[in-house]
Amino acid sequence: MPVTHEQIAAAFNPKVVAVIGARKADDYSWLRNMRGFRGKVYSIQIDPNDIPGIEEMGVPNYKSLADVPDQVDYAIIAVPRRVVPFVLKDVIAAGVKTVHMFTSGFSETAEEEGLELEATVKQMAEEAGLLIIGPNCMGVFNADNGMRFMRTQDIDVSGSVAIVAQSGGHASSLTSAGQQAGVGIHTTISFGNGIILDSPDLLEYFANDPKTELICAYIEGPKDGKRFFEKLKYAASKKPVVVWKGGQTEAGQRMATSHTGSLAGSMAVWNAMVKQAGAIKADSLEEALDVMKALAYLDPLVEDGIGIIGGSGGQSVAMSDSFARHGMRVPRLTEPTLEAMGSFFQLIGASYFNPVDVGGINRTNMETILDLLGLDSQIGSVGVLISPTLALGGASGKRARNSLTKAQRATLQQYKDSQDRVGKPFFGMFWAPVPYKDGKSLELIDEAFQEMGLPIFLNPERAATALSKVVEYYRVHTDLVAS
């Protein structure tokens, strides 16, 4: 039977959770992960060596699901694989509707025992109408009810983004990195082998979820390629869907097979399928994150003309090359704009044809320059090059303070103010060839951009990659621009 919308909604919004198999050996990680859950949590453990630690945490422990005084509607199974069918029998008898199976060692091993066990588990679930997330996965993060699978995940901030990932590690990285970038994520699901709940089910669910405005997916290999394509196309017609494919090379495909039991096909076929579906292809975690950030922060964008401000002559050449390589235009400004610029612009080590190299002497006219650049008819969006040195201060002048000064914030605020006046998207780009040396400065400037509601990218190349993909998406889905 197909998975229903109601089953998935119930899985994301349980009232009572039971952790089966919490152990001292792993520091009771699943119980600790669920400490922020805004519902009831119980433990099921029979080992006398593990029970005292559970009780010390203040979590009620029972030796059987049948003994739990409340109706459990979501169970996390963290027991050895050979025990899973016996546990699953108790879960079904207790009327549990959703199981998150953290346990691994099934089809992804290609071992006879693992394959047989997975087939048994799948049959039991199908016969009982039980929804299984997994096996071999990290399960659900839901900021709205406090569910999480990593204690570093922020459950105090929600948003409009949903993440669907076959890999638990990537589910965690996309969630944490997205939150750190100021992208509001309300739900993440790691679904592993996907024997019952699979990626097409999740794409359809989030496509119809009114809270979700953007979907980001990491996929190693869909079981049913035709169904995956249909649901991806359906979802992408309603909202942006970023898809990062794992297993793009022979080595990666071999690892994907041993990771989640996925069979990866031709990348040429995959790329054509994603394009035909109207989704957005990403090729790395960083690319997926950058596109998510651009989509989350910027209004729908179809104009490919980029106005660039900041940087030296050489940097301007490099930035122009980056955007042009990705199919974006860095056009010469129109004559009326050039005439207006020329009326006050001091051409002493500077240029204003686009990119605009301001030079120190012209910075007193920065607001005017920003507005003229943004209002030019050739320009669809404005990218501002930011050096980490902007945040330097202190006695030596070589280290960033713990916060930006009033003057430094005022410098950055000019970009937000100009965006508001011009009505076109503005974004930032760092120029930091050795970023780990500029860590504090980058952090302070990034935080300031987040507070202003503007995205900033680690370098121009990453900005060009993200912006070009956003423009391509909205040019295909013009109906979403109008809405």
C-alpha positions in Angstrom: 0.0 0.0 0.0 1.2 3.5 -0.8 2.3 5.7 2.1 -0.4 8.4 2.8 -0.1 12.1 3.6 -1.7 11.4 7.0 0.9 8.7 7.9 3.8 11.1 7.2 2.1 13.9 9.1 1.7 11.6 12.1 5.3 10.6 11.9 6.5 14.2 12.0 4.1 15.1 14.9 4.1 12.3 17.5 2.8 12.9 21.0 4.5 9.9 22.7 7.9 8.5 21.8 9.6 5.4 23.0 13.3 4.7 22.6 14.0 1.0 22.4 17.5 0.0 23.2 19.1 3.1 24.8 22.5 2.0 26.1 25.2 3.4 28.4 27.8 2.4 25.8 26.6 5.2 23.5 25.8 7.6 26.3 22.1 7.0 25.9 22.4 9.2 22.7 18.8 8.7 21.5 17.3 9.7 24.9 19.6 12.7 25.1 18.6 13.7 21.5 15.0 13.7 22.5 15.5 15.9 25.6 14.0 18.9 23.9 10.9 17.0 22.6 7.7 18.7 23.6 5.9 15.5 24.3 6.3 12.4 26.4 9.4 10.1 26.1 9.7 6.6 27.5 12.6 4.1 27.4 12.3 0.4 26.7 15.3 -1.5 28.1 15.7 -4.9 29.8 19.4 -4.9 30.4 20.0 -4.2 34.2 23.4 -2.6 33.4 21.7 0.1 31.3 18.6 0.8 33.3 20.2 2.8 36.2 21.6 5.4 33.9 18.3 5.8 32.2 16.5 6.4 35.5 19.2 8.9 36.5 18.2 10.9 33.5 14.6 11.0 34.8 13.2 9.0 31.8 10.7 6.3 32.8 11.9 2.9 31.7 9.8 -0.2 31.1 10.8 -3.7 30.0 8.0 -3.9 27.5 6.0 -1.6 25.3 2.9 -3.2 26.7 3.7 -1.8 30.1 3.9 1.9 29.0 0.9 3.8 30.5 0.4 5.9 27.3 -0.2 5.0 23.7 3.2 5.2 22.0 2.8 6.5 18.4 6.5 6.7 17.5 9.2 4.2 18.3 13.0 4.6 17.8 14.6 1.1 17.4 18.3 1.0 18.3 19.0 -2.7 18.8 21.2 -5.3 17.0 19.7 -6.3 13.6 19.0 -9.9 14.5 16.7 -8.7 17.3 14.7 -6.3 15.2 11.9 -8.7 14.0 11.2 -9.6 17.6 11.0 -5.9 18.6 8.9 -5.1 15.6 6.4 -7.8 16.7 6.0 -6.0 20.1 5.7 -2.7 18.3 2.9 -3.9 16.1 1.1 -5.5 19.0 1.3 -2.2 21.0 -0.4 -0.3 18.1 2.6 1.9 17.3 2.0 3.7 14.0 5.6 4.9 13.1 9.0 3.3 13.7 12.3 5.0 13.1 14.8 2.2 12.6 18.3 3.5 13.5 19.6 -0.1 13.3 21.8 -0.8 10.3 23.2 -4.0 8.7 20.5 -4.8 6.2 20.4 -4.6 2.4 23.3 -2.1 2.3 25.7 -4.9 3.4 24.7 -7.1 0.5 25.0 -10.0 2.9 22.4 -12.8 2.8 21.4 -12.3 6.4 20.9 -8.6 6.0 18.9 -9.0 2.9 16.6 -11.6 4.5 16.1 -9.6 7.6 15.2 -6.5 5.6 12.7 -8.5 3.6 11.2 -9.9 6.8 10.9 -6.4 8.3 9.3 -5.0 5.2 6.8 -7.7 5.0 5.8 -7.4 8.7 5.4 -3.6 8.2 3.3 -3.9 5.1 1.0 -6.5 6.6 0.5 -4.3 9.7 0.2 -1.0 7.9 3.2 0.2 9.9 5.2 3.2 8.6 9.0 2.5 8.9 11.6 5.3 8.5 14.8 3.5 7.5 16.4 1.2 8.4 19.9 2.6 8.7 19.0 6.2 9.2 18.8 9.1 11.7 15.1 9.8 11.5 13.3 13.1 12.1 14.3 16.6 13.1 11.3 18.8 13.7 12.0 22.3 15.1 8.3 22.8 15.9 8.0 20.0 18.4 11.6 19.5 19.5 12.4 16.2 17.8 16.0 15.9 16.8 18.7 13.4 16.0 21.7 15.6 16.8 21.9 17.7 20.0 23.6 20.5 17.9 20.3 21.0 16.0 18.5 24.2 17.0 14.9 23.5 18.0 14.2 27.1 19.0 14.1 28.4 15.5 11.9 27.1 12.7 11.3 28.2 9.1 10.0 27.3 5.7 12.6 24.8 4.5 12.3 21.0 4.5 15.3 18.7 4.0 15.0 15.1 2.7 18.2 13.0 2.9 19.1 9.4 2.4 22.2 10.0 4.4 22.1 10.7 8.1 25.4 12.6 8.0 24.3 14.8 5.2 20.9 15.3 6.8 22.8 16.6 9.9 25.2 18.7 7.9 22.6 20.4 5.7 20.5 21.1 8.8 23.2 22.5 10.9 24.9 24.5 8.1 21.6 25.8 6.9 20.7 27.0 10.4 24.1 28.6 10.8 23.6 30.4 7.5 20.3 31.8 8.8 18.1 29.5 6.7 15.0 28.5 8.7 14.5 24.7 8.6 11.3 23.3 10.1 11.8 19.6 9.2 14.6 17.3 8.2 14.2 13.6 7.6 17.0 11.0 7.1 15.3 7.9 5.5 18.2 5.6 4.8 17.3 2.4 2.9 13.7 3.6 2.5 12.0 0.2 2.6 8.6 1.8 3.3 8.9 5.6 3.4 10.9 6.6 0.4 12.0 9.9 -1.3 9.0 10.1 -3.7 6.6 9.9 -0.8 8.5 12.8 1.0 8.7 15.0 -2.1 5.0 14.7 -2.6 4.3 15.4 1.0 6.4 18.5 1.2 5.1 19.7 -2.2 1.6 19.9 -0.6 2.8 21.1 2.8 1.7 24.8 3.1 4.5 25.5 5.6 7.2 24.4 3.2 8.4 26.9 0.6 11.7 25.2 -0.3 12.8 21.5 -0.5 16.4 20.4 -0.4 17.1 16.7 -1.1 20.1 14.4 -1.0 19.5 11.2 -3.0 21.9 8.3 -3.6 19.5 6.3 -5.8 15.8 6.1 -6.1 14.3 2.6 -6.1 11.6 3.5 -8.7 13.1 6.0 -11.2 9.9 6.7 -13.0 8.0 7.4 -9.8 10.8 9.5 -8.4 10.8 11.6 -11.6 7.0 12.1 -11.5 7.1 13.3 -7.8 10.2 15.5 -8.4 8.5 17.2 -11.3 5.3 17.6 -9.3 7.2 19.2 -6.4 9.3 21.4 -8.5 6.2 22.8 -10.2 5.0 24.1 -6.9 8.2 25.3 -5.2 11.9 25.2 -5.6 13.5 21.7 -5.1 17.3 21.5 -4.8 18.6 18.0 -5.5 22.1 16.8 -4.6 23.0 13.4 -6.1 25.4 11.2 -4.2 27.4 8.6 -6.1 28.3 10.6 -9.2 31.5 8.6 -10.0 32.3 4.9 -10.1 33.9 5.2 -6.6 31.0 7.2 -5.2 28.5 4.7 -6.7 30.3 1.8 -5.1 30.2 3.6 -1.7 26.5 4.5 -2.2 25.6 0.8 -2.7 27.4 -0.1 0.5 25.9 2.9 2.4 22.2 2.7 1.7 21.9 -0.2 -0.7 21.2 2.3 -3.6 21.9 1.4 -7.2 23.2 4.5 -9.0 22.8 4.9 -12.7 24.2 7.1 -15.4 24.9 10.7 -14.4 24.0 11.9 -17.9 20.5 10.3 -17.5 20.2 11.7 -13.9 21.2 15.3 -15.0 18.7 15.2 -17.9 16.0 13.9 -15.6 16.5 16.7 -13.0 16.5 19.3 -15.8 13.4 17.8 -17.4 11.7 17.8 -14.0 12.4 21.5 -13.5 14.4 21.0 -10.3 17.7 22.5 -9.3 20.8 20.3 -9.5 23.5 20.6 -6.9 26.8 18.7 -7.0 28.1 19.2 -3.4 27.0 20.1 0.1 28.4 23.6 -0.3 26.5 24.1 -3.6 23.2 22.8 -2.1 23.7 25.1 0.9 24.5 28.2 -1.3 21.4 27.6 -3.5 19.2 27.1 -0.4 20.6 30.4 1.0 19.9 32.3 -2.3 16.4 30.9 -2.6 15.6 31.6 1.1 16.9 35.2 1.1 16.2 36.5 -2.4 12.9 37.3 -4.1 12.3 35.2 -7.3 14.9 36.3 -9.8 14.8 36.0 -13.6 17.1 38.7 -14.8 20.6 37.5 -15.4 22.3 40.9 -15.5 24.6 41.3 -12.5 25.9 44.6 -11.2 29.1 44.2 -9.2 30.6 46.7 -6.8 33.9 46.5 -4.9 37.3 45.1 -5.6 40.4 46.0 -7.5 40.8 45.7 -11.3 42.1 42.2 -11.1 39.3 41.1 -8.7 36.8 42.7 -11.0 38.1 40.6 -13.9 38.0 37.4 -11.8 34.4 38.1 -10.7 33.3 38.9 -14.2 34.8 35.6 -15.4 33.0 33.7 -12.6 29.6 35.0 -13.4 30.1 34.7 -17.2 31.2 31.1 -16.9 27.8 30.3 -15.2 25.8 32.0 -18.0 25.2 35.3 -16.2 25.8 38.7 -17.7 28.0 41.4 -16.3 26.9 44.1 -18.7 28.3 47.5 -19.4 26.0 50.1 -17.7 23.7 52.2 -19.9 24.8 55.6 -21.1 22.4 57.5 -18.7 23.9 55.6 -15.7 27.5 56.2 -17.0 26.8 59.9 -17.4 25.4 60.2 -13.9 28.4 58.3 -12.5 30.9 60.4 -14.5 29.4 63.6 -13.0 31.1 62.9 -9.7 33.2 59.7 -9.9 36.9 60.3 -9.4 38.8 58.0 -11.8 41.9 57.7 -9.6 42.7 54.0 -9.4 39.0 53.2 -10.0 36.4 52.4 -12.7 32.6 52.5 -12.9 31.7 50.6 -16.1 30.6 47.4 -14.2 32.1 46.0 -12.1 32.4 49.2 -10.2 35.8 49.6 -8.5 35.0 52.4 -6.1 38.4 53.4 -4.8 38.8 55.1 -1.5 38.1 58.6 -2.8 34.6 57.7 -4.1 33.3 56.1 -0.9 31.7 59.3 0.3 29.2 58.8 -2.6 28.6 55.1 -1.9 24.9 55.4 -1.5 24.5 57.2 -4.8 26.8 54.7 -6.6 24.8 51.8 -5.2 21.5 53.3 -6.2 22.7 54.1 -9.7 24.1 50.6 -10.2 20.9 48.9 -8.9 18.5 51.2 -10.9 20.3 50.6 -14.2 17.9 48.8 -16.7 20.7 46.2 -17.5 21.0 45.1 -13.9 18.8 42.4 -12.3 20.7 42.1 -9.0 23.7 43.6 -7.3 26.6 41.7 -5.8 28.9 43.5 -3.3 32.4 42.3 -2.7 33.3 42.3 1.0 36.8 42.0 2.4 37.2 40.5 5.9 39.4 43.5 6.8 36.2 45.5 7.1 35.7 43.8 10.6 39.2 44.4 11.8 39.8 46.5 14.9 41.3 46.4 18.4 44.6 47.9 19.5 46.6 46.2 16.8 44.0 46.7 14.0 44.8 43.2 12.8 42.2 41.2 14.6 38.4 41.3 14.6 36.7 42.5 17.7 33.9 40.4 19.3 31.4 42.6 17.6 31.3 45.1 14.7 31.6 48.8 15.5 28.8 51.2 14.8 30.8 52.5 11.8 31.3 49.0 10.4 27.6 48.2 10.7 26.7 51.5 9.1 29.0 50.6 6.1 27.1 47.3 5.6 23.7 48.9 6.2 24.2 50.9 3.1 23.7 47.8 1.0 20.4 46.9 2.7 19.1 50.5 2.5 20.0 50.6 -1.2 18.2 47.3 -1.9 15.1 48.7 -0.2 15.2 51.9 -2.3 16.0 50.1 -5.6 13.7 47.1 -5.2 16.2 44.6 -6.6 18.0 41.8 -4.9 21.4 42.6 -3.2 23.9 39.9 -2.1 27.4 39.8 -0.7 30.5 38.0 -1.7 33.6 37.5 0.5 37.1 37.8 -0.9 38.9 35.6 1.5 41.5 33.3 -0.3 42.5 31.8 3.1 39.1 31.9 5.0 40.2 30.0 8.1 42.6 32.8 8.9 39.7 35.3 8.7 37.3 33.2 10.7 36.1 35.8 13.3 35.8 38.6 10.7 33.8 36.4 8.4 31.5 35.3 11.2 30.8 38.9 12.3 30.0 40.1 8.8 27.9 37.0 8.0 25.8 37.6 11.1 25.3 41.3 10.1 24.1 40.2 6.6 21.7 37.7 8.2 20.3 40.4 10.4 19.8 42.6 7.3 18.1 39.7 5.5 20.8 39.6 2.8 22.7 36.5 1.7 26.5 36.5 1.5 28.6 33.8 -0.1 32.2 32.6 0.7 33.5 33.7 -2.6 32.3 35.1 -6.0 32.5 31.7 -7.7 30.0 30.2 -5.2 27.8 33.2 -5.5 27.8 32.9 -9.3 27.0 29.2 -9.1 24.0 29.7 -6.8 22.6 32.8 -8.5 22.7 31.2 -12.0 20.8 28.2 -10.7 18.1 30.4 -9.1 17.7 32.4 -12.3 17.4 29.2 -14.4 14.8 27.8 -12.0 12.5 30.9 -12.1 12.9 31.3 -15.8 11.4 27.8 -16.2 8.7 28.4 -13.5 7.6 31.9 -14.4 4.2 31.2 -12.8 6.0 31.1 -9.4 7.6 34.5 -10.0 4.2 36.0 -10.6 2.7 34.5 -7.5 
